[in-house]
Amino acid sequence: MPMAVSASTEANKTNVVADQSKSASSSSSLHTELKPFLNDALLELRQAKHINTRQQLHWHQAKLTHHTFIYMHRFNGILNVNGETSRIIRKSACLLTPGTSLELVSDADHEAELYTIEYDLFRAIEKTEARRIYERELHSPVTGWIQGPFYGIQRIAAQLTELAQSDHEAASYDIKAQLLLTDLLYLLWPEDNTSAAAEENRNSPEAWLKTTLQYMQQHYMHEIKLDTLAELAGMHPSYYSQLFKSRMQKNPIEYITHLRMNRAKERLLTSNLRIRDIAREVGYRDEFYFSRRFRNYAGYAPTAYAKQVHRNIVSLSYPYTDHLMTLGITPCAAQIQGHLPHLPHSLKLPFHAYEPWEQGRQAFLDVQPELILTKDNAAAKAMEHIGDVAPIITIPWNETDVFGHLERIASIVDRTRAAKDWLDGHERKAERARKKIKELAGNLTVAVGTLTSKGPRMYSHRNFGHVFYRTLQLNAPRRIQAELQGKAPGIGYNWMPFAPGEWDGLEADVLVLAVDNLHNRAALLKQLMNDPLWSSHPAVRSGRVHLVDWSAWVVYAPYSINIQLEEALSMLTSRPILL
């Protein structure tokens, strides 16, 4: 495919670099839709790096050469973009266009872990049946600060980093890079900004509230004056303060104080920083003044806060709801999915980061939580909606497995003994199950997949495959084993897509498929049996195919895993049934 890059056009575009300090939503005016934009574009990966260092990081470029995406997974420090400085103290991400001035400096006493992705973007200026001509595009449909979802961002960034270290001459390299970069842009694209409803919302009377809340959430560690907030809202300070209180049940100064105190509580619970350092992180230069304010707000001195037992907990993640109840704690409100011993007050929360937040703020104020637990994919939305209500503790989802989640949550809620008791009891159950399966069925190879609207997937040691591969220690199909080579169990590799007819390397004695609508079981089986390769699968020939309920197996957490273990034991020791 011929490619032409117009130097004169590129030079002209260099003079029109977007203001990177604006949010991704404001930059969406460049292009009303991402899909049409990408349909006429080529993305070329230039460089991808994963930086993990305990030394101070200092990265400075007077002008970026390529489109540059930065995901700061663990980072405390300063980001300066085109002369505007922002303080970074938590997960953050931004996308910058060529020509942008960038300086990134980490604090000397903090570990820095980040991903940097550099790529070029080419737009088609001529599309005919005979040829297509592309020229370099210096603008981007997505720019500035990215709100998340960080779990998905990290996954794609890690894949791009791994790809960049592979053989660039391989035939599939450019295709894989194009697909991954496209997936990344779709992930970063604020979908709600493209809808007419969102456009109407931006022009609604409540837009002033969203604007000033975002400003406070991003700058609470600095001095914020009421006049500044009122100016952002386009109102007189007195009227703005009155209207803010009617919406948020507290005035702007109280809101900022609550933000600061909750961020301080988070640091007290999850770090070993000195009180002086935490005070400075949340905007107080005088640690003694901070300590007095903290005592008035929390009822404890900062030095005593971490030792308190917190029981009034909200869970924004259904796996973490399961964890808490496994540890003997019933949340005062929670997201619920799957089997639980009894049900706490249910919250209507998005199951995925890209879904809208439906739950009203009043529901959280009513239960008066002392602590809020969330996965990292929901942390940004939680901060946006209820960051002033209680400290928000983020338990990263992909950094560890279900056992790591349990231990981290147990350490926060002072239930380490309960966690150990569960782990010991689970291992005893697993040992009995392994022995019974070996006696009745021998050494089995099991393939575990899902058939949902997201497409067919085959799983490894995490999520749907956990009970079979880690608990029961059964063998995975050859392709899954190859992917797992050199990777940590439970975190190194999760799933692969597959087509129902592509069984090469996925042969197994037993095939377990989770479907999200068991009412369509007959139709699904008919569709599979129409596949000429279906009947050749060893599990089909031996009658060892099991369809299980997706909703009962989707929860990757202790209480649910014990129930899944019982179901797995029953299916693996039952007599085969020919379909």
Summary of the structure (lengths in Angstrom):
residues: 579
radius of gyration: 26.1
end to end distance: 48.7
largest distance: 78.2
contacts: 1800
relative contact order: 0.07
helix: 44%
strand: 19%
